[in-house]
Each structure stands twice: as structure tokens, then as C-alpha cells.
Amino acid sequence: MDASMLGVGVGFDTKGAGSKLIRGPSTLRSSTVYVIEDSREGWVESVGELIDSYFDENVGPYEFDYSQIRPPNLPIKGFGGVSSGPQPLKQLHKHISQTLSKNIGAPLSVTTIVDLMNLIGKCVVSGNIRRAAEIAFGDPQDNEYINLKNYEINPHRREYGWTSNNSVFSPLGLDYTKICERIKKNGEPGFAWLDNAQKYSRMCDPPDHKDTRAQGGNPCLEQTLESYELCCLVEIFPLNHTSLEDFLDTLRSAFLYAKTVTLGKTHWPQSNAVMLRNRRIGCGLSGIAQFISHQGLSKLKLWCEEGYKHIQNVDKELSEWFCIPKSIKTTTIKPSGSVSLLAGATPGMHYPESRYCIRRVRLSKSSELIQPLKKFGFKIEPDVVEPNSLVVEIPIDYGEGVRSLKEISMWEQLSLAAFLQKYWSDNQVSCTVTFEPETEGPMLKYALEYFQYQLKGVSFLPRMSSGGYAQMPIEAINTERYESIISTLLTKPTPHSGSNGKILKVDFHDIPSEDKSDPDIERYCDSNICVLDPV
């Protein structure tokens, strides 16, 4: 929960199922009044104490005092934003107690583990400050796990099951027949081939066994990670470069930035121990579909190979300069949601739904961006899932010449992921393969049998018609609807080419922020001494 509240994605597995008995708070002990501090640490510690009380027979029930928590809509100086008040935490305490109480006397189950993590994720989102990201890893032979997002079997999970991506640790050679039946319906679970991640860097190179201690990955599965390890990601847009030399120069700058970030520390000793040893970096490429469409696959292969060699040389140089170890791994393909939008690029390796799309972005109701976006005329509506969030619709034009996703088969998407895992990424390739349930669904089993030896992870998404469900993240639209939306926006033209010779750009610079103060810097104390501002 501490990591989620700081905006860090969290991965967890279900290997602890059956290892502990849920006893419940001892009825022989008097209750303890726990006054919750008005801080991130206060929230986290209260949740930890509540969960522990169900597994320790020497601990009685807790009565939580929320009086110290500031009311809603007050500024948070630590990391910006405004407070949610104590209500999300009250709800979390209530739901944790209900989840564990109904299982008193039973061993900790797979469902209970994932329920607890998902409830924490929902609380963090409800708290207005962060977009929680989680990934769960389970056993591919475990029907209980496979059906966690089957809401006909688990209707109670519909309210919070969306907070995690669910994947399985798949052994090579698995019979994929049964699990593919579930994937045809909603795309989950995804697959993580941990053997490949531990054994290989790029799949075109011989096994180097660099990551034998790896235990999973980050929520979008672009980074192989050990327990307690965090990502360090940067992103480059190849199509925005005029030459290979220009591209290599950008790679050097990006890698220098990322390597510098590895000099920092967190307030988690276990994370520091792993990260200072591994210095893992994910130097990612995005806008790949656009690059292939305009420059071709052969040039992408050349740039990947030359770029990867260049990064290894830069890593050697910088590591000697900083007097630190070389990075265990250096490159990745991340899914790139918001960052690619800023560069006008297609996300990661993925093709767009169409040239023109609506991109829906979720923001807290208290976000300072809401009023400027309303002023500019963007459509904003309540989130149908999370009551404390709003959804903004942004029209996107990916430019001429890029094929739409409906023109790209499941096999081509998998082949592109394998291509990038072979020639660029020594970490992983974040890839969600869209497939036609009727025509390609029956082929999932065979596709996995081939590509399990070429990938480290993959997930699937059955293709849905426009409006398949409310507030889809990306929705394909036609030219007329795009132009209609653009015409209603208060915009300033910029001299970049677009459908009508211009791209209309929203300018936020003229809107002053109501809060002129800067957030206080978080103090991470890595010893018994903290750095304080001079008096």
C-alpha cells in the first residue's frame, strides 16, 4: 500500500495461499483504540495492523480513531493534490474485515490474497492522489485463480477486480487448451514465462542467466524484476529522428538520465539492496507502428541492433564514470499510455484502433486540470467505475499511412513482439494482442505453443465493437466525428501537418494555477539522520 500511494506499480503472487490460518482477532483480548496519523504512513500502518490481527491469536480487535485525518479537499503538501478525507480508508478497513471475517477458521486462499490487494488498490484510487497499478501472478493450473475475473462465478469481485492485471507463471510446454477458453471471453489471464526472463536478455543472444533471481515483473510486464525491485524507465520515439546518428545521440541522453536516477535511494531498505546492485534500466521505444509504416521493418531492425550496441557502450562508460555496477539489463518496450500522447506517437509497439480515436483519460475529481479542460471544451463525465474520478475524452489523429489495428492479425502482433524481444529488449516487451474471438480465438492455443519460446510475457484482448463497454480507454472514430469534436474545442493552431494542414493544440500556459505553492519534497531517510532545511 505504501508503494501504491507513492504511485509505484505493485506485483504480487499467490504462493502464500494455504500457508496461514485466518484466526480472527482474539475474543479473549480487549479491543485496542488505534489513532491513525494524518499521513501516508498512518494509513499504511493501520491497514497492516488490521490484517495482522486476523493471523495473530494474541491480538485483539482494533477500534480505529480517524479524528486526526484531515477532511476532504485540503491541500497535501507532501506530494501535491488534495485530501480525500478518511472515508476511503474507512471503507478499506470495513472491506478487509468483511473479507477476512467470512473466512475465519479457513486457510488463506488465493481469492482472499487477491481480494486484499485489489481492495487496497481501489482505496488508493479513491484517495484522489494516485492511479493504482497492480499485477497478480498465479498458477495456470489453478481454476480458482483463472476464474477470478469470471464475474459470473465471483460477482462480488466486479467492484474491485479491475485494479490488477492478472497473469500466470507459465512453464514452457504447458497445455494451453483450458486456459485459452477463459482468455477468449475477457482476455485474462496473461502469461509470464519466468524461465525465459531468468535465462535470456535479448532472445537473439545466447542464454546469460543474468536474472536468475527474478520473481516477476511490473504491472504492464515490460520489466523483469526481483522481489522489492522498482523500474527505472525512459522512452524514445524513433520516428522523431532524422538519422541513425540523431537516434543514437538521443539514446545516450536518455540513458544518462536513467543511469543518474539509479544513484538515488528509496525509503525501503530491501528495494535499495536490489536496485543498487542491479541498476536495472528500461530504455524504451515507442511509436513503433508509425516507424514501420514510414521507414520499414528493415530500418527498425538496423536501428534496434545499432542502438542496443550503443547503449551497452554508454552503460560501460557511465558505470565507470559513476563508479557503480553496469546495469543488469538496459532496454524494454513499454506500453506507453500518456507519454506517447505527448509526443503524438502510437503507444509502444501497438497499432492504433484507427487513424482517428477518442482516448479516455481518468483524473481525480480534485485535479487542477479539470477546470482548464472544461474551459477548452473537452467532454468530461463521471467515471462509471470509480465515483471519485472523472473521464476526459481526447480526440487523437495518428497521421496518415499507419494501418489500423483491425488490419493487423493476431499472428502479426505476436511476430512484432517477438521481433522486438529478439533485437531490442533485454528486459521484456509489453504486448497486449487484440484478436478476433470467432476466427482467431480457436488459434490461441497454437499461437502460444509457438511464441512461448520467443517471448517473456504476453496478454490478450478479444476485439470488441465500438461501445463494447462503457468508457473504453480507446475508441475508434471516423473523420467526420473527429472533425466535429475538434471544431468545438477552444484551440490554438500550430504549424505541424495534420488532416487539414494543421494540428490544433490546446495551450494550458495562459491558465494560472490557483495554488502558487510548490509541494514539499519527500524526505527519504537512509540512515538515522534526515536532511533538514536550514533555519
N, C-alpha and C positions, 0 to 999 in steps of 0.2 A: 504493500500500500504506500509506503514511503516513496518508492521509486515512481509509482504511477502518479502520485501527487506532484512530483517534480517533472512530469512529462516524459518519463523513461518507459519505454515498452517493456513488458514483463513476459517471460516464458516460464512455463511450469509443466511438470509431468504428473502422472497419476500413479507412480510406482509405490507411493506410500499407502495405497488402498489395502486395507486388511491388517495394517501394521499396528493400529491403535484401536482401543475400545473407547467408544463415546460413553463416558460415565455420567456426565451432567454435573453441575455444581453440587457440592456435598450438602445434603439436607441437615447434616449434623453440625454444620458450621453456621455461624451468624452471617448475615449479609454485610458487605463492605461498601461504604459510600465512597465512590471514586469521583473526585472533582477533576474534570477534563480541562487541561490548559488550552488557552486560545492560541493554538499553534498547530502546525503540521504534525509535529512530534506528539502533541497531545492527542490528536485524532488517532494517529497510528498506534500509540501505546494503549489506548483504550480498547481498540479492536483486538490487539494481541492479548490483552488481559482477559477479555471476554472469551475468546476462542480457547485459551489455555485452561480456563475454568471448567470446561467440559471434558478435559482429559486428565485433570489432577484431582484425585479424590480428597486431597487435603485443603482444597479451596472451596469456599462457599460462594453463594451468588453475589453478583455486583448490582449496586444501585448507582446509576450514573447521574452526576450533577452537571448539567450543561450551562449553568449560570455564567460561567466565565467566558463562554464563546460569544463573540460579538454578533450583533443582529445582522440581518441581511443588508446588502448594498452599501457596505462601508469599505473604504479602500484597504487593500492588502499591500503593505509596503514591502514585504519580503520578496515577492516575485510578481507584483502587479495584479491588476484586476480588482474585483470587489468580492466581498464575502457573500456566502450563501446563507449564513445563519446556521444554527445547529440541526435543522430539520433533516438534511441528507444523512448526517451521522446517526440521528435518532432512528431513521428508517433502516440504516445498515445494522445497527445493534439489534433492532427488532427482528429483521430477517435472518440474521445469523443465529439468534436464539431459537427462532422457529425451525430453521433448517437442522440445527443440531439436536434440539429437544425431541423432535419426532423420530430421531434415530438413537435415542439413549438406550444403551444395552446392546447395541449392534456395533460391529467393527466399522471403522471409517471406510466409506465406499468411494468408488470412482465418481459417482454423481455428486456426492457431498463435497469432495475436493474441488471439482469444477464449479459447483454452485457457489461455494465460498469465494473463490477467486472472481467469478463473474459478478457477484453481488458487490464486492469491493470495487470492481471496475465501474459498475453503474453508479456507485456513490461518488467516485471521483468525477465522473462526467456531470452528475447532478450538482456537484460543488462549484460549477461555473468556471473553474480555472483551467482544467486540462482535458484533452481528448484522450481518454484511456486507451491503450493498445495492449492486448494480451494474445498469447498463443498457447494453446494447450497441446500436449503430446500424450498420446495413449497407445494402447496395444491394438494392432489391426485385427486380432482375433477376438477382441472383447466386444461383444454385442452391446453391452451396457454403454460403453464409450461411443461406439459407432452411432448409436441412436440418440445421443444427447441433443442433437438438433432436429430430431424427429418429434415435432410438437404434437403429433397425434398420440405418441407414447408418453411424452413429457410436456404436457400443456403448460405446467407451472413455469417452465424454463423460457417461455416465449418472452417474458418481460425483461430478461437479462441475458439470455443465451447469446445474443448478438455481440456481446462485449469481447468475445475471444474468437480468433481463428482457431479451428480445431484440426489438428493433423495427427498422423500416426507415424511411429518409428517403424518403417517398413524394412524387413530383411530382404536382401536380394533373393530372387527366386520365389517370392510369395505368390500364392494363388490369389489373383485379384478378382476372381469372379464375384464373390459375395459382396465385397466392399463396393464394387462398382455399381451394384444395384442401388445402394444408398446415394452414391455420387450423382447418378442420373436424375435424382429428384431435387437435390439442392446444392450439389457441388462439393459438399463436405463429407468426410474429412479430406484434407490434403495429405501429401506424402513427404516424408523426410527420410532419405536414405543415409543414415548416420555412418554406415560403413564407408560410403563414398566420400563423405565430408571429412572423416578422420584420415582417410588414406591418401586422398588426392588434393593437390592445389588445382591448377588448370587440368582439365581432363585430357589434354593433348600431351601432357608431360608424364614421365614415369611416376609411380607412387612415391611420395616422400614422407608420409606418415607424420607430417608436422602437427596435425590436430588430433592426436590420439586421446587427448584429454577432453575433447569437445563433448558436450552433453546435449546440444540442441541448437537453437538459433533464435533470432529476434522475431517479432510478430509477423513480419512480411517475408521472412525466411530468405533474406539476401545475405545474411552474415552467419557463418558458423561461429558458435560461441561456446566457451566453457561456462560452468556454473559461476554466477556472480559477474560475468564479463559484460561490458557495455560496448555498444557500437561507436565508431568514430567515422562518420560518413561525409563525403564531399561529392559534388556532382558536376559533370562536364557535358556540354552539348556539342557534339562533333560537327553538326551541320552549320554551326555559327562560326566555323573557322575557314579561312581562305586557303590553307595549305597544311600539309602534314607538319611542317616546322612550327606553324602557328599553333596547331593542336598540341604538339609536344611541349611547347612553351607554357600553354595553359595547364597541362598535366603537372608540370614542375611546380607552378604556383599553387595549384590545388593541393598537391601532396605536401608541400612545405607547410601550408596552413594546417592540414590534418596532423602531420607529424608534430607540429608545435602544440596542438591540442593534447596530444598524448603525454606532454610534460606535466599536465595538471593532475590533480587528485580529486577524488570524491570524499564524502564523509563516511564511506563504507570500507573498512579495512580489507574485507575479503575481496571486494572489487579491485581495490588498489593493487593487491598482491598479484592478481591475474593480469590486469591491464598493463602494469609497469613491466611485467615480464614479456607479454605478447606484443604490445604496441600495435595491435591489430588496426588496420585501416581499411575502409571500403571506398575506393576511388571509383565512382560510378559513371556510367554513360547513360544519357537519356536523349530522347528524340531519335531513337534508332530507326523507327519506321520511316521517318522523314528522310533520314540519311540514305537508307537503302533505296528509297523511291527516287531520290535525286542524284545520288552518287554511285549506287550499285553495291552489290554484296562483295565483290572482289576488293573494292577500295576499303570497305569496312574491315575485311579480313586483314588487309595490309596495315591499316591504322591500329587495329587491335594488337597485332603482333609487334609492331614497332613501338606502340605506346606502352605495352606491357614490359618490353625490354628496357625502355627509357625509365619507367617507374622503378624498376629494380636497381638501376644505376643511381637514380636520385635517392632512393632509400639508403643505399650503401653510403653515399656521400653525406647525407643529412645525419645518419646514425653516428658516423664518425665525428661529425661536427658537434652534435649534441652529447656525445659520449653515452649513448644509450643503445640497447639492442636493436638489430634490424627488425622490422615488422614481420610477424609470423605469416601474415597474408596481407594483400595490398589492394585488391581490386574486387569489384562487385557490379551487379546490375540491380539497382533498387527500383521499387515500383513508381516512385516519384509522383506523388499526388499534387500538392500545392506548388512545389518548387518548379516543376516543369511548366506550370501555368504562367509563372512569372517570365519565363524565357520564351513563351509561345511555342513550346515543344510538346510532342506527344510523350506520354508518360513511360519512362523506362524503355522496355522492349515492345510494349504493347501498341497495337494499331488502334486508331480511333474508331468509335462506333460509326461515325460518318464524318465527312468534312465539317459539317456544322453540328454542334452538340450543345446541349444545356449541361453545364457542370454545376452540381449542387454541393454547396459547402455549408457545414454546420458551425454555428457560432453560439456562444453563450448569449442569453438574453441581455446580459450586462455588458457585452462587448462594446467598446467605443466605436467600432466600425459600423454598428447598426444604423445610427442616425445618418452618417455620411452616405451609406449605401442607399438608404431610403430617399435621401435628397436627390441622388443621381438617378433614381427611378428603377432600381433593381427590385424584382419581385422577391418579397420576404414573407415567409409564412411559418406558423408554429411547426416544430418537429413532431411528427406523428408518433414517435417512439419515446423521446425524452422531453418532458414538459418544461425543463429549464433551458432548452435550446431552440434556436430558430434556424431555418434553412433558407439560404440565399441562392437564387438561380442566376448563373453567369453564362451568357452566350459565348461560344467558342468557335473560331474559324481556324482550322488546322492548315489551311492553304491548299493550293492546287497540287495534283499529282500523287497524293497519298491514297492508297487503297483503303477502303473501309473494312472493318472487322468482318463484316458478313461475306467479304470476298476472300477471306483468309481461312483456310481449313484448319481443323484441329491438328492435322499432321504437320502443316507448315509452321504453326505456332510452336509446337514441340521441337521441330527441327531448328528453328531460330534460337530457342532457349539452349538447345544442345550446342549449337554453333558458338554462342556467347560463353557457355561454360567451358568449351574447348579452347577458344582462342583469347578470351579476355579475363573472365572472372576466376580468381583462385579461391575466393570465398564461395558465394553461391549466386544463382540467378533467381530473382523473384519473378515468378511467372504464373499468372492465372490464365489458363487456357479455356477460352469460350468454345463450346461445342453445341452442335445441333442434337438435341435429345433423341429424336426419332432416327436420324440417319447415322450419326456418329456415336451416339450413346452405346450401341452394341459393340463398337470397336474399342471402347475404353480399355478393356482388359488386355487386348493385343498391343495397343499403344504403350501401356505401362510395361508390358513384358519386354519391349524393345528399348524403351528410353530409360528404364531403371539402371542401365549400365552407362548412361551418358549424362545423367543429371544427379543433383544432390537433393533437390526438392521440387515439388510442383503442386499446384492446386487447380481445380476445375470449376467452371461455372456454366450451367446449362443456359443456352440462349433463351431470352425471354422477349416477347414482343414489347414494343414501346408501351409503357404503362403497365408492365408486368406486375409491379408492386409500387406502392406509394413512395414518392421521393427517391427514386433510383439515383445513385450517385452521378451517372452519366446517361443522358437520353439523346438519341439521335433525332435531329430535326431537319427539315428541308430548307432550301434557300429562302423561300418566302417567309417562313416563320422566323428565321434568323434576322432577316432584314426588318421584319416587323418589330421584333424586340429591340434591335439596335436603334430604330427610329424613335423609340420612346425614351431613350436614355439621354441624360444631360452629359454631353461628352465634349472632348477637345480633340480635333484631328491631329494625327502625327504622320510624317511623311514616309511611312512604311507601306509597302504594297499589300493590298488585300482584295476582297471581292469587287470593290468599287474603286480601286486605286488607293484607298486609304484604310488604315485600321483605326477605329475610333477608340481612343484611350481615355479611361476615367482618371482624372487628376485629383489626388487627395491633398495636394500641398496647400491649397487655399483654405482648407478647413482646419481651424485651430483646435487643438485639444483642450478640453475643459480642465484637465488635470495637468498643470505645468511642472509638477514634481517628478523626479525620476525614482523608480523603485530602488529600495535599498539593496545592496549587494549581499547575497547569501554568504555567511561566514562558515567556511568548511575548516574545522579544526583537526589537523592531522597529528597533533600532539597534545600535551596538557596546557599549551599556550595558544591563545587566539590573538590574531592581529586586530587591534582596535584603532579607530580613528584618533588622531592626536587631538588633545583638548586645547 
